[in-house]
Amino acid sequence: MTRKAIGTIVPIASTALSSLASGIVAEVLVKDGADVKAGDLLVQLDDRTIKANIQRDTATLTKDQATLDDANTTLKRVQALSNAGAQTQQQLDDAVAAAKQAEGAIAVDQANLAADKVALTQTQIRAPFDGKLGVILFSPGAYVAPGADIVTLTQMKPVYAEFTLAEPDLDLARSALSAGKLNVRIAPMMSQDDTTAASGPIVFIDNAVDPASGTFKLRALLENADSAFWPGQSLDITVNAGEKDGLVIVPAVSLQPHDDGSICYVVGQDNTVQVRKVEVALSAGDTAGIARGLEKGEVVVTEGQAGLVEGTHVTVVSAPEPTAEKVADSASDAGAAQ
């Protein structure tokens, strides 16, 4: 089965990088549209206050560590004297309490220092993944409010080619995906340059059919190593969903909608019309593949079905096409199922 579709390039990842803290832009280290790697520093906010806080809290930690060391030394001495009967229980309790207070002060200092380091990272706007930057919205000296978008980063390699197919193709597409045979050929729309075409596997079928359009969404994965495809670019897509054996091929116009599916008007050997319920496995252009309800070689009516009912007698005459016949009565046309 092959299908033609119109699609769009969709990035796997695209995000607006924003500042978690307020501050003044100290330095912009990249240019608009730059290619960056994950972890690259893009924009640096003024971090002097945060660094001063780190120095202060580091000094406080050093001081409180000395207090803890002294409290532990005192505690050991008091415990030794208490074991020898030279110290009272109250003196021992006081030494234990002093050591615990010093330990608590250390814990507070370490928490303050950890918070300072987190605040320091919030003054740095770094790339979370490889990609291409958009326009940088702030320049050095500008004030940045918390949550303000600074630049958009879009992943360029790989990318998705997103498109839709009609609902009747869903079962075959799902089967082909499970078998690893669902692939696409993709080219920029209206392009005459075959060198920009690419192929890739379909990796995603949406979990619901859109009831408004009667279509379902698919995504193919393109490596896009040479960045030939751009997010938002329109595509001509050819889908190869493998093959389905045992189908009877009929003109699509021979199918008529019914309450629970489709029907065909079949001309029997006695030239009377039978109303036959059929199961459509797939459709392509002006033909359809029938999984159940028709046999190869049966003649189906392709025009004027509104004037026919079960048992209507018709006269079949030869048609110009070797695989189609024409029903003379009621001006109805019939085609041979293949």
MARLUM-294652 format. One record per residue (C-alpha): x, y, z; residue number from 1. Coordinates in Angstrom, 3 decimals. Layout:
N
<X: X Y: Y Z: Z num: NUM> $
...
This chain:
338
<X: 0.000 Y: 0.000 Z: 0.000 num: 1> $
<X: 1.303 Y: 3.451 Z: -0.894 num: 2> $
<X: -0.222 Y: 6.781 Z: 0.054 num: 3> $
<X: 0.501 Y: 10.395 Z: -0.782 num: 4> $
<X: 0.191 Y: 12.967 Z: 1.980 num: 5> $
<X: 1.154 Y: 16.506 Z: 2.910 num: 6> $
<X: 3.202 Y: 16.829 Z: 6.076 num: 7> $
<X: 5.247 Y: 19.164 Z: 8.225 num: 8> $
<X: 8.625 Y: 18.955 Z: 9.942 num: 9> $
<X: 8.175 Y: 18.956 Z: 13.729 num: 10> $
<X: 11.149 Y: 19.213 Z: 16.124 num: 11> $
<X: 11.563 Y: 16.465 Z: 18.706 num: 12> $
<X: 12.383 Y: 19.125 Z: 21.282 num: 13> $
<X: 11.824 Y: 22.871 Z: 21.262 num: 14> $
<X: 11.706 Y: 25.078 Z: 24.334 num: 15> $
<X: 11.821 Y: 28.704 Z: 25.341 num: 16> $
<X: 14.695 Y: 29.128 Z: 27.783 num: 17> $
<X: 13.782 Y: 31.475 Z: 30.612 num: 18> $
<X: 15.387 Y: 32.859 Z: 33.739 num: 19> $
<X: 14.339 Y: 31.459 Z: 37.122 num: 20> $
<X: 15.690 Y: 34.503 Z: 38.921 num: 21> $
<X: 15.669 Y: 38.244 Z: 38.389 num: 22> $
<X: 18.879 Y: 39.976 Z: 37.474 num: 23> $
<X: 20.905 Y: 42.051 Z: 35.074 num: 24> $
<X: 22.339 Y: 40.437 Z: 31.953 num: 25> $
<X: 26.086 Y: 40.509 Z: 32.445 num: 26> $
<X: 27.153 Y: 38.719 Z: 29.266 num: 27> $
<X: 25.660 Y: 37.084 Z: 26.158 num: 28> $
<X: 28.067 Y: 34.369 Z: 25.024 num: 29> $
<X: 26.342 Y: 33.278 Z: 21.793 num: 30> $
<X: 24.870 Y: 34.880 Z: 18.693 num: 31> $
<X: 21.370 Y: 34.712 Z: 17.240 num: 32> $
<X: 20.828 Y: 31.420 Z: 15.413 num: 33> $
<X: 23.929 Y: 29.740 Z: 16.837 num: 34> $
<X: 24.281 Y: 25.959 Z: 16.923 num: 35> $
<X: 24.907 Y: 24.925 Z: 20.522 num: 36> $
<X: 25.577 Y: 21.751 Z: 22.499 num: 37> $
<X: 23.885 Y: 20.550 Z: 25.667 num: 38> $
<X: 25.427 Y: 22.307 Z: 28.666 num: 39> $
<X: 26.780 Y: 25.306 Z: 26.738 num: 40> $
<X: 26.539 Y: 28.585 Z: 28.660 num: 41> $
<X: 24.403 Y: 30.985 Z: 26.634 num: 42> $
<X: 23.641 Y: 33.968 Z: 28.882 num: 43> $
<X: 25.220 Y: 34.964 Z: 32.199 num: 44> $
<X: 23.328 Y: 37.158 Z: 34.676 num: 45> $
<X: 25.080 Y: 39.295 Z: 37.278 num: 46> $
<X: 26.174 Y: 36.813 Z: 39.968 num: 47> $
<X: 28.274 Y: 39.018 Z: 42.245 num: 48> $
<X: 25.757 Y: 39.042 Z: 45.087 num: 49> $
<X: 25.340 Y: 35.254 Z: 44.963 num: 50> $
<X: 29.101 Y: 34.705 Z: 44.975 num: 51> $
<X: 29.434 Y: 37.049 Z: 47.971 num: 52> $
<X: 26.777 Y: 35.025 Z: 49.791 num: 53> $
<X: 28.717 Y: 31.838 Z: 49.036 num: 54> $
<X: 31.888 Y: 33.358 Z: 50.523 num: 55> $
<X: 29.971 Y: 34.485 Z: 53.628 num: 56> $
<X: 28.287 Y: 31.126 Z: 54.178 num: 57> $
<X: 31.544 Y: 29.262 Z: 53.550 num: 58> $
<X: 33.225 Y: 31.370 Z: 56.262 num: 59> $
<X: 30.311 Y: 30.754 Z: 58.645 num: 60> $
<X: 30.614 Y: 27.014 Z: 58.006 num: 61> $
<X: 34.334 Y: 27.142 Z: 58.779 num: 62> $
<X: 33.691 Y: 29.016 Z: 62.048 num: 63> $
<X: 30.908 Y: 26.647 Z: 63.131 num: 64> $
<X: 33.073 Y: 23.646 Z: 62.260 num: 65> $
<X: 35.713 Y: 24.941 Z: 64.677 num: 66> $
<X: 33.020 Y: 25.353 Z: 67.353 num: 67> $
<X: 31.885 Y: 21.761 Z: 66.740 num: 68> $
<X: 35.441 Y: 20.446 Z: 66.977 num: 69> $
<X: 35.906 Y: 22.268 Z: 70.289 num: 70> $
<X: 32.550 Y: 21.005 Z: 71.610 num: 71> $
<X: 33.471 Y: 17.415 Z: 70.723 num: 72> $
<X: 36.853 Y: 17.768 Z: 72.448 num: 73> $
<X: 35.183 Y: 19.129 Z: 75.571 num: 74> $
<X: 32.595 Y: 16.337 Z: 75.505 num: 75> $
<X: 35.296 Y: 13.654 Z: 75.392 num: 76> $
<X: 37.118 Y: 15.233 Z: 78.328 num: 77> $
<X: 33.945 Y: 15.544 Z: 80.427 num: 78> $
<X: 32.961 Y: 11.947 Z: 79.628 num: 79> $
<X: 36.373 Y: 10.720 Z: 80.817 num: 80> $
<X: 36.136 Y: 12.710 Z: 84.057 num: 81> $
<X: 32.526 Y: 11.598 Z: 84.555 num: 82> $
<X: 33.555 Y: 7.964 Z: 84.226 num: 83> $
<X: 36.215 Y: 8.610 Z: 86.884 num: 84> $
<X: 33.611 Y: 10.260 Z: 89.132 num: 85> $
<X: 35.188 Y: 13.719 Z: 88.896 num: 86> $
<X: 32.292 Y: 15.385 Z: 87.007 num: 87> $
<X: 28.597 Y: 15.672 Z: 87.771 num: 88> $
<X: 25.832 Y: 14.381 Z: 85.501 num: 89> $
<X: 24.775 Y: 17.979 Z: 84.853 num: 90> $
<X: 28.188 Y: 18.877 Z: 83.477 num: 91> $
<X: 28.063 Y: 15.856 Z: 81.179 num: 92> $
<X: 24.576 Y: 16.779 Z: 79.947 num: 93> $
<X: 25.708 Y: 20.344 Z: 79.237 num: 94> $
<X: 28.663 Y: 19.090 Z: 77.176 num: 95> $
<X: 26.440 Y: 16.754 Z: 75.167 num: 96> $
<X: 23.960 Y: 19.589 Z: 74.482 num: 97> $
<X: 26.751 Y: 21.933 Z: 73.364 num: 98> $
<X: 28.050 Y: 19.346 Z: 70.879 num: 99> $
<X: 24.553 Y: 18.767 Z: 69.449 num: 100> $
<X: 23.977 Y: 22.525 Z: 69.070 num: 101> $
<X: 27.248 Y: 22.812 Z: 67.156 num: 102> $
<X: 26.206 Y: 19.925 Z: 64.875 num: 103> $
<X: 22.896 Y: 21.687 Z: 64.205 num: 104> $
<X: 24.695 Y: 24.895 Z: 63.274 num: 105> $
<X: 26.827 Y: 22.947 Z: 60.788 num: 106> $
<X: 23.701 Y: 21.471 Z: 59.183 num: 107> $
<X: 22.177 Y: 24.948 Z: 58.788 num: 108> $
<X: 25.401 Y: 26.284 Z: 57.261 num: 109> $
<X: 25.558 Y: 23.422 Z: 54.759 num: 110> $
<X: 21.927 Y: 23.996 Z: 53.740 num: 111> $
<X: 22.574 Y: 27.721 Z: 53.261 num: 112> $
<X: 25.628 Y: 26.971 Z: 51.142 num: 113> $
<X: 23.677 Y: 24.480 Z: 48.996 num: 114> $
<X: 20.932 Y: 27.087 Z: 48.444 num: 115> $
<X: 23.571 Y: 29.613 Z: 47.406 num: 116> $
<X: 24.980 Y: 27.212 Z: 44.823 num: 117> $
<X: 21.496 Y: 26.599 Z: 43.406 num: 118> $
<X: 20.962 Y: 30.365 Z: 43.198 num: 119> $
<X: 24.286 Y: 30.650 Z: 41.364 num: 120> $
<X: 23.148 Y: 28.167 Z: 38.694 num: 121> $
<X: 19.997 Y: 30.246 Z: 38.203 num: 122> $
<X: 22.149 Y: 33.129 Z: 37.001 num: 123> $
<X: 23.330 Y: 30.921 Z: 34.108 num: 124> $
<X: 21.190 Y: 30.121 Z: 31.080 num: 125> $
<X: 22.531 Y: 26.872 Z: 29.608 num: 126> $
<X: 21.411 Y: 24.730 Z: 26.667 num: 127> $
<X: 19.495 Y: 21.649 Z: 27.902 num: 128> $
<X: 20.070 Y: 19.801 Z: 24.598 num: 129> $
<X: 21.854 Y: 20.149 Z: 21.243 num: 130> $
<X: 20.069 Y: 22.502 Z: 18.870 num: 131> $
<X: 19.812 Y: 25.841 Z: 17.107 num: 132> $
<X: 18.994 Y: 29.101 Z: 18.842 num: 133> $
<X: 16.450 Y: 31.660 Z: 17.705 num: 134> $
<X: 16.712 Y: 35.386 Z: 18.394 num: 135> $
<X: 18.205 Y: 36.293 Z: 21.778 num: 136> $
<X: 15.745 Y: 38.727 Z: 23.305 num: 137> $
<X: 18.035 Y: 40.468 Z: 25.821 num: 138> $
<X: 21.342 Y: 42.287 Z: 25.541 num: 139> $
<X: 23.983 Y: 43.016 Z: 28.232 num: 140> $
<X: 22.728 Y: 45.451 Z: 30.832 num: 141> $
<X: 19.064 Y: 44.533 Z: 30.417 num: 142> $
<X: 16.974 Y: 43.601 Z: 33.457 num: 143> $
<X: 15.461 Y: 40.115 Z: 33.334 num: 144> $
<X: 12.386 Y: 39.273 Z: 35.422 num: 145> $
<X: 11.781 Y: 35.756 Z: 36.751 num: 146> $
<X: 10.151 Y: 33.583 Z: 34.079 num: 147> $
<X: 11.041 Y: 35.910 Z: 31.204 num: 148> $
<X: 11.825 Y: 34.074 Z: 27.960 num: 149> $
<X: 15.366 Y: 34.755 Z: 26.812 num: 150> $
<X: 15.779 Y: 32.593 Z: 23.689 num: 151> $
<X: 14.141 Y: 29.616 Z: 21.985 num: 152> $
<X: 16.203 Y: 26.478 Z: 21.436 num: 153> $
<X: 15.097 Y: 23.920 Z: 18.820 num: 154> $
<X: 16.556 Y: 20.476 Z: 18.234 num: 155> $
<X: 17.456 Y: 20.026 Z: 14.561 num: 156> $
<X: 18.819 Y: 16.467 Z: 14.466 num: 157> $
<X: 16.819 Y: 14.248 Z: 14.356 num: 158> $
<X: 13.342 Y: 15.607 Z: 13.552 num: 159> $
<X: 9.824 Y: 14.284 Z: 13.002 num: 160> $
<X: 7.866 Y: 14.390 Z: 9.739 num: 161> $
<X: 4.225 Y: 14.666 Z: 10.859 num: 162> $
<X: 1.239 Y: 13.934 Z: 8.596 num: 163> $
<X: -2.208 Y: 12.311 Z: 8.560 num: 164> $
<X: -3.891 Y: 9.415 Z: 6.767 num: 165> $
<X: -7.543 Y: 8.532 Z: 6.304 num: 166> $
<X: -9.224 Y: 6.345 Z: 8.908 num: 167> $
<X: -9.698 Y: 3.303 Z: 6.574 num: 168> $
<X: -5.889 Y: 2.969 Z: 6.459 num: 169> $
<X: -5.550 Y: 2.674 Z: 10.247 num: 170> $
<X: -5.593 Y: -1.125 Z: 10.587 num: 171> $
<X: -3.061 Y: -1.688 Z: 7.825 num: 172> $
<X: -0.813 Y: 1.100 Z: 9.149 num: 173> $
<X: -0.864 Y: -0.374 Z: 12.651 num: 174> $
<X: -0.074 Y: -3.854 Z: 11.332 num: 175> $
<X: 2.775 Y: -2.527 Z: 9.209 num: 176> $
<X: 4.177 Y: -0.566 Z: 12.157 num: 177> $
<X: 4.117 Y: -3.665 Z: 14.375 num: 178> $
<X: 5.946 Y: -5.592 Z: 11.652 num: 179> $
<X: 8.520 Y: -2.828 Z: 11.209 num: 180> $
<X: 7.469 Y: -2.231 Z: 7.600 num: 181> $
<X: 5.918 Y: 1.216 Z: 7.837 num: 182> $
<X: 8.242 Y: 3.679 Z: 6.088 num: 183> $
<X: 8.019 Y: 6.985 Z: 4.262 num: 184> $
<X: 9.860 Y: 8.889 Z: 1.573 num: 185> $
<X: 9.914 Y: 12.604 Z: 2.233 num: 186> $
<X: 10.809 Y: 15.604 Z: 0.081 num: 187> $
<X: 10.348 Y: 19.360 Z: 0.517 num: 188> $
<X: 7.075 Y: 20.420 Z: -1.094 num: 189> $
<X: 7.355 Y: 21.591 Z: -4.718 num: 190> $
<X: 11.069 Y: 20.739 Z: -4.740 num: 191> $
<X: 12.601 Y: 19.433 Z: -7.986 num: 192> $
<X: 15.850 Y: 18.447 Z: -6.272 num: 193> $
<X: 15.827 Y: 14.720 Z: -5.487 num: 194> $
<X: 19.000 Y: 15.093 Z: -3.411 num: 195> $
<X: 16.980 Y: 16.681 Z: -0.617 num: 196> $
<X: 14.641 Y: 13.680 Z: -0.367 num: 197> $
<X: 14.982 Y: 11.343 Z: 2.619 num: 198> $
<X: 13.505 Y: 8.150 Z: 3.971 num: 199> $
<X: 12.721 Y: 7.064 Z: 7.490 num: 200> $
<X: 10.610 Y: 4.767 Z: 9.629 num: 201> $
<X: 7.270 Y: 5.771 Z: 11.094 num: 202> $
<X: 7.675 Y: 5.610 Z: 14.872 num: 203> $
<X: 4.349 Y: 6.960 Z: 16.106 num: 204> $
<X: 0.650 Y: 6.541 Z: 15.361 num: 205> $
<X: -1.661 Y: 8.739 Z: 17.412 num: 206> $
<X: -3.918 Y: 7.109 Z: 19.996 num: 207> $
<X: -7.152 Y: 8.480 Z: 18.509 num: 208> $
<X: -8.801 Y: 9.240 Z: 15.169 num: 209> $
<X: -9.848 Y: 12.856 Z: 14.714 num: 210> $
<X: -13.651 Y: 12.614 Z: 14.348 num: 211> $
<X: -13.864 Y: 15.990 Z: 12.599 num: 212> $
<X: -11.551 Y: 15.036 Z: 9.726 num: 213> $
<X: -11.702 Y: 11.233 Z: 9.840 num: 214> $
<X: -7.911 Y: 11.046 Z: 9.893 num: 215> $
<X: -5.196 Y: 9.854 Z: 12.257 num: 216> $
<X: -1.772 Y: 11.362 Z: 12.876 num: 217> $
<X: 1.590 Y: 9.698 Z: 12.225 num: 218> $
<X: 5.201 Y: 10.724 Z: 12.750 num: 219> $
<X: 8.283 Y: 9.495 Z: 10.899 num: 220> $
<X: 11.778 Y: 9.882 Z: 12.317 num: 221> $
<X: 14.373 Y: 11.598 Z: 10.101 num: 222> $
<X: 18.039 Y: 11.707 Z: 11.096 num: 223> $
<X: 18.417 Y: 15.027 Z: 9.225 num: 224> $
<X: 22.195 Y: 14.798 Z: 9.568 num: 225> $
<X: 22.782 Y: 17.576 Z: 7.020 num: 226> $
<X: 19.951 Y: 19.777 Z: 8.372 num: 227> $
<X: 18.187 Y: 19.643 Z: 5.008 num: 228> $
<X: 14.790 Y: 19.784 Z: 6.721 num: 229> $
<X: 13.672 Y: 22.749 Z: 8.819 num: 230> $
<X: 11.006 Y: 22.830 Z: 11.557 num: 231> $
<X: 7.695 Y: 24.004 Z: 10.115 num: 232> $
<X: 8.704 Y: 23.097 Z: 6.546 num: 233> $
<X: 5.968 Y: 21.632 Z: 4.315 num: 234> $
<X: 6.565 Y: 18.177 Z: 2.883 num: 235> $
<X: 5.460 Y: 15.831 Z: 0.120 num: 236> $
<X: 5.204 Y: 12.405 Z: 1.740 num: 237> $
<X: 4.904 Y: 8.975 Z: 0.176 num: 238> $
<X: 3.923 Y: 6.272 Z: 2.646 num: 239> $
<X: 4.822 Y: 2.638 Z: 2.114 num: 240> $
<X: 2.723 Y: 0.475 Z: 4.428 num: 241> $
<X: 3.590 Y: -2.889 Z: 2.965 num: 242> $
<X: 1.121 Y: -5.266 Z: 1.365 num: 243> $
<X: -2.124 Y: -6.955 Z: 2.307 num: 244> $
<X: -2.957 Y: -10.163 Z: 0.485 num: 245> $
<X: -6.327 Y: -11.563 Z: -0.505 num: 246> $
<X: -8.118 Y: -8.280 Z: -1.269 num: 247> $
<X: -10.659 Y: -7.781 Z: -4.035 num: 248> $
<X: -10.020 Y: -4.480 Z: -5.842 num: 249> $
<X: -13.041 Y: -2.433 Z: -6.984 num: 250> $
<X: -13.659 Y: 1.159 Z: -8.119 num: 251> $
<X: -14.114 Y: 3.338 Z: -5.068 num: 252> $
<X: -17.320 Y: 4.806 Z: -6.538 num: 253> $
<X: -18.972 Y: 1.396 Z: -6.243 num: 254> $
<X: -18.948 Y: 1.715 Z: -2.440 num: 255> $
<X: -21.955 Y: 3.252 Z: -0.737 num: 256> $
<X: -22.051 Y: 4.315 Z: 2.937 num: 257> $
<X: -24.266 Y: 2.263 Z: 5.239 num: 258> $
<X: -25.269 Y: 2.432 Z: 8.895 num: 259> $
<X: -22.501 Y: 0.081 Z: 10.010 num: 260> $
<X: -20.007 Y: 0.253 Z: 7.150 num: 261> $
<X: -20.218 Y: 0.086 Z: 3.346 num: 262> $
<X: -22.290 Y: -1.775 Z: 0.750 num: 263> $
<X: -21.965 Y: -2.596 Z: -2.936 num: 264> $
<X: -24.635 Y: -3.334 Z: -5.537 num: 265> $
<X: -23.547 Y: -6.614 Z: -7.137 num: 266> $
<X: -24.960 Y: -7.847 Z: -10.483 num: 267> $
<X: -25.640 Y: -11.578 Z: -10.249 num: 268> $
<X: -25.505 Y: -14.178 Z: -13.028 num: 269> $
<X: -29.264 Y: -13.742 Z: -13.555 num: 270> $
<X: -28.715 Y: -10.000 Z: -14.063 num: 271> $
<X: -30.465 Y: -9.063 Z: -10.829 num: 272> $
<X: -28.957 Y: -6.687 Z: -8.278 num: 273> $
<X: -27.863 Y: -7.915 Z: -4.861 num: 274> $
<X: -27.182 Y: -5.477 Z: -2.022 num: 275> $
<X: -23.953 Y: -6.759 Z: -0.486 num: 276> $
<X: -22.351 Y: -5.569 Z: 2.780 num: 277> $
<X: -18.564 Y: -5.317 Z: 2.346 num: 278> $
<X: -15.552 Y: -4.746 Z: 4.562 num: 279> $
<X: -13.178 Y: -2.121 Z: 3.189 num: 280> $
<X: -9.572 Y: -2.916 Z: 4.109 num: 281> $
<X: -7.968 Y: 0.077 Z: 2.391 num: 282> $
<X: -8.508 Y: 2.689 Z: -0.285 num: 283> $
<X: -6.086 Y: 4.370 Z: -2.666 num: 284> $
<X: -7.207 Y: 7.106 Z: -5.015 num: 285> $
<X: -10.151 Y: 5.846 Z: -7.079 num: 286> $
<X: -9.821 Y: 2.182 Z: -6.026 num: 287> $
<X: -10.579 Y: 0.267 Z: -2.852 num: 288> $
<X: -9.526 Y: -3.100 Z: -1.442 num: 289> $
<X: -12.334 Y: -5.309 Z: -0.086 num: 290> $
<X: -11.441 Y: -7.883 Z: 2.583 num: 291> $
<X: -14.899 Y: -9.500 Z: 2.865 num: 292> $
<X: -18.149 Y: -9.434 Z: 0.926 num: 293> $
<X: -16.978 Y: -9.731 Z: -2.683 num: 294> $
<X: -15.386 Y: -12.391 Z: -4.842 num: 295> $
<X: -12.944 Y: -11.790 Z: -7.656 num: 296> $
<X: -14.733 Y: -11.380 Z: -10.997 num: 297> $
<X: -18.083 Y: -10.223 Z: -9.595 num: 298> $
<X: -19.616 Y: -7.183 Z: -11.279 num: 299> $
<X: -20.388 Y: -4.134 Z: -9.141 num: 300> $
<X: -22.470 Y: -1.084 Z: -10.022 num: 301> $
<X: -20.452 Y: 2.123 Z: -10.195 num: 302> $
<X: -23.136 Y: 4.678 Z: -11.111 num: 303> $
<X: -26.834 Y: 5.258 Z: -10.532 num: 304> $
<X: -27.049 Y: 3.198 Z: -7.320 num: 305> $
<X: -29.812 Y: 5.436 Z: -5.970 num: 306> $
<X: -32.292 Y: 3.886 Z: -8.425 num: 307> $
<X: -31.502 Y: 0.296 Z: -7.447 num: 308> $
<X: -32.941 Y: -2.025 Z: -4.793 num: 309> $
<X: -32.470 Y: -5.688 Z: -3.964 num: 310> $
<X: -33.665 Y: -7.809 Z: -6.917 num: 311> $
<X: -33.731 Y: -5.074 Z: -9.572 num: 312> $
<X: -33.269 Y: -6.640 Z: -13.026 num: 313> $
<X: -30.643 Y: -5.036 Z: -15.213 num: 314> $
<X: -29.096 Y: -5.654 Z: -18.615 num: 315> $
<X: -25.309 Y: -5.773 Z: -18.766 num: 316> $
<X: -23.527 Y: -4.722 Z: -21.937 num: 317> $
<X: -19.834 Y: -4.483 Z: -22.746 num: 318> $
<X: -17.950 Y: -1.354 Z: -21.667 num: 319> $
<X: -14.906 Y: 0.187 Z: -23.423 num: 320> $
<X: -12.627 Y: -0.867 Z: -20.596 num: 321> $
<X: -11.751 Y: -4.577 Z: -20.574 num: 322> $
<X: -12.369 Y: -4.874 Z: -16.824 num: 323> $
<X: -15.629 Y: -2.934 Z: -16.632 num: 324> $
<X: -19.157 Y: -3.530 Z: -17.860 num: 325> $
<X: -22.085 Y: -1.239 Z: -18.218 num: 326> $
<X: -25.600 Y: -1.747 Z: -16.852 num: 327> $
<X: -28.012 Y: -0.477 Z: -19.482 num: 328> $
<X: -31.171 Y: -0.474 Z: -17.379 num: 329> $
<X: -31.578 Y: 2.626 Z: -15.196 num: 330> $
<X: -28.488 Y: 4.118 Z: -16.873 num: 331> $
<X: -26.337 Y: 2.362 Z: -14.238 num: 332> $
<X: -22.674 Y: 1.443 Z: -14.789 num: 333> $
<X: -21.012 Y: -1.660 Z: -13.408 num: 334> $
<X: -17.371 Y: -2.650 Z: -13.021 num: 335> $
<X: -15.774 Y: -6.058 Z: -12.609 num: 336> $
<X: -14.181 Y: -6.759 Z: -9.246 num: 337> $
<X: -10.515 Y: -7.671 Z: -9.607 num: 338> $
